[in-house]
Amino acid sequence: MTDYEEKLIRSPEPSLEQLVDGTEFMVCMTEASTESERSKRISEFEDFLGIGDEASKLAQEQKAKARIL
């Protein structure tokens, strides 16, 4: 094993249930008809990925910056 390979952070393989959930989300996103429905689904997916709070904070910061400009 090389030094590079030792430094790699391996992510765990997703379970079948996680893959199915992710696939169902993507299908639902393509079928989302309204902006509010799309936003809701994006929020659900961010929570699924475990980045919901971080993504929300980043979105709020971007909106605040846009208001300033």
N, C-alpha and C positions, 0 to 999 in steps of 0.2 A: 504494500500500500504506500502511495506517495504522500508527501506532506500535504499536498493539495486535497487529496481524498480524505485525509484525517481531519481536515478543517471543515469539510462539508457538514452541514447540519441536515440530517435526514428527517424528512417529515414522515409521520406515520401514514401507512396506506389507509385510504378511506374504506369504511365498511360498505357493504352492499347497500345497507339502509341509507347511508349518507349519499351514496351515488344516486340512488333512486330519488331521494329528497331534492338533490341538486338538479336532477333532470326534470323533475316535476316543476320546480321553480322556473327553469328556463322556458318550458312550454307555456306556463302561465304568464310569464313576462311577455311572450310574443302575442298572447291573446288579450293582454290588458288593454282595455279600450279607452280609459280615461287617465288623465294625468294623476289624479289622486289615487286611483287604483294601482298605477305603476309605482308611485312613491311608496305606497304601503308595501308592495311586494319587494321593492328594493330594500326597505327597512327590515323586512322579515329575513331576506337573504343575508344582509349584513349581520344580523343576529345569529343566523345559522353559521356563518363563517367565524363568529366570535369577534367581529370588529364593529359591531353596532354603535357602541358608545364613542369610539374613536372617529368613526365616519360621521356621526352626527355632530360632534364637536368641530370637525374639519369643515363640514358644510356650513355650520353657523358662522365660523370665522370667515369663510369665503363670502357669505351673504353680507356680513358686517363690512368687509373690505369693499364690496361692490357698492354699498350704500354711501361709503365715504367718497368713492370716486364719482 
